[in-house]
Amino acid sequence: MVHRVMQRVDVVLDQRLREAIATVVQEQTRSVLPRLREEIESVVRHAVYEAVADELASGAPVAPKG
């Protein structure tokens, strides 16, 4: 009987812990998302700036539009 009770407890704990962890992960993700977006925007902006600066410094001709 003790073994069966422990098995049931194990199943219930597993499910409830999964739900609790999922909730915490979602909350943390939501709180980090604005800062993460800012960082990604900054990294992309800086990468584009450097690429344009390198291209201009190389003296390569600019292709005409059209």
Residue frames relative to the residue before (quaternion, step in Angstrom):
aa qw qx qy qz dx dy dz
M 1.0000 0.0000 0.0000 0.0000 0.00 0.00 0.00
V 0.6406 0.5246 -0.3316 0.4522 3.60 0.89 -0.87
H 0.6387 0.5369 -0.3217 0.4475 3.56 0.97 -0.84
R 0.6655 0.4960 -0.3016 0.4691 3.61 0.92 -0.86
V 0.6316 0.5218 -0.3295 0.4693 3.58 1.00 -0.83
M 0.6631 0.5033 -0.3074 0.4609 3.58 0.91 -0.89
Q 0.6225 0.5304 -0.3392 0.4649 3.60 1.04 -0.69
R 0.6578 0.4994 -0.3089 0.4717 3.57 0.97 -0.84
V 0.6307 0.5233 -0.3248 0.4721 3.56 0.99 -0.86
D 0.6395 0.5412 -0.3196 0.4426 3.56 0.95 -0.88
V 0.6606 0.5039 -0.3017 0.4676 3.59 0.93 -0.90
V 0.6757 0.4896 -0.2928 0.4668 3.57 0.88 -0.95
L 0.6630 0.5006 -0.3110 0.4616 3.58 0.90 -0.90
D 0.6279 0.5438 -0.3370 0.4433 3.56 0.94 -0.84
Q 0.6888 0.4806 -0.2799 0.4650 3.58 0.82 -0.97
R 0.7024 0.4698 -0.2806 0.4552 3.59 0.81 -0.95
L 0.6437 0.5056 -0.3302 0.4701 3.57 1.02 -0.71
R 0.6143 0.5352 -0.3475 0.4642 3.59 1.02 -0.73
E 0.6657 0.4997 -0.3004 0.4657 3.58 0.92 -0.90
A 0.6636 0.5060 -0.3059 0.4583 3.58 0.92 -0.90
I 0.6611 0.4984 -0.3054 0.4704 3.57 0.93 -0.87
A 0.6400 0.5249 -0.3261 0.4567 3.59 0.95 -0.83
T 0.6438 0.5217 -0.3191 0.4600 3.58 0.98 -0.82
V 0.6706 0.4931 -0.2983 0.4672 3.58 0.89 -0.92
V 0.6465 0.5144 -0.3227 0.4619 3.59 0.94 -0.84
Q 0.6492 0.5063 -0.3220 0.4674 3.61 0.95 -0.80
E 0.6552 0.5079 -0.3158 0.4615 3.59 0.92 -0.86
Q 0.6721 0.4915 -0.2986 0.4664 3.58 0.91 -0.88
T 0.6312 0.5318 -0.3304 0.4579 3.57 1.00 -0.79
R 0.6522 0.5084 -0.3144 0.4662 3.58 0.94 -0.86
S 0.6918 0.4805 -0.2958 0.4506 3.59 0.91 -0.81
V 0.6902 0.4725 -0.2736 0.4748 3.60 1.13 -0.60
L 0.5293 0.7000 -0.3841 0.2869 3.58 1.12 -0.65
P 0.6710 0.4840 -0.3418 0.4458 3.69 0.74 -0.81
R 0.6681 0.4881 -0.3019 0.4735 3.59 0.92 -0.86
L 0.6287 0.5341 -0.3283 0.4601 3.57 1.02 -0.78
R 0.6401 0.5181 -0.3214 0.4674 3.60 0.97 -0.82
E 0.6365 0.5270 -0.3253 0.4597 3.58 0.97 -0.84
E 0.6700 0.5009 -0.2967 0.4606 3.56 0.92 -0.91
I 0.6489 0.5082 -0.3203 0.4670 3.59 0.93 -0.85
E 0.6415 0.5222 -0.3205 0.4616 3.58 0.95 -0.88
S 0.6615 0.5106 -0.3011 0.4594 3.57 0.94 -0.88
V 0.6617 0.5048 -0.3058 0.4625 3.58 0.92 -0.89
V 0.6631 0.4927 -0.3091 0.4712 3.59 0.92 -0.88
R 0.6442 0.5230 -0.3245 0.4541 3.58 0.90 -0.90
H 0.6762 0.4933 -0.2907 0.4636 3.57 0.88 -0.94
A 0.6425 0.5220 -0.3241 0.4578 3.61 0.97 -0.82
V 0.6556 0.4924 -0.3095 0.4816 3.60 0.97 -0.84
Y 0.6281 0.5392 -0.3300 0.4538 3.58 0.95 -0.87
E 0.6858 0.4805 -0.2867 0.4654 3.58 0.84 -0.97
A 0.6523 0.5170 -0.3220 0.4511 3.60 0.94 -0.85
V 0.6590 0.4892 -0.3070 0.4819 3.60 0.95 -0.85
A 0.6533 0.5118 -0.3164 0.4595 3.59 0.91 -0.87
D 0.6533 0.5054 -0.3124 0.4693 3.60 0.94 -0.84
E 0.6551 0.5133 -0.3082 0.4607 3.56 0.97 -0.88
L 0.6677 0.4878 -0.3004 0.4755 3.58 0.94 -0.87
A 0.6607 0.5131 -0.3047 0.4554 3.58 1.01 -0.79
S 0.6379 0.5424 -0.3337 0.4330 3.60 1.10 -0.58
G 0.4223 -0.7347 0.4404 0.2965 3.56 1.24 -0.30
A 0.3586 0.7319 -0.5037 0.2864 3.57 1.20 0.31
P 0.5035 -0.6573 0.4575 0.3242 3.60 -0.95 0.80
V 0.4355 -0.6782 0.5306 0.2625 3.52 -1.12 0.74
A 0.4116 -0.7124 0.5115 0.2479 3.58 -0.81 1.00
P 0.4500 -0.6875 0.4894 0.2920 3.62 -0.90 0.85
K 0.5351 -0.6128 0.4746 0.3360 3.55 -1.20 0.59
G 0.6949 0.5028 -0.3477 0.3788 3.49 -1.23 0.51
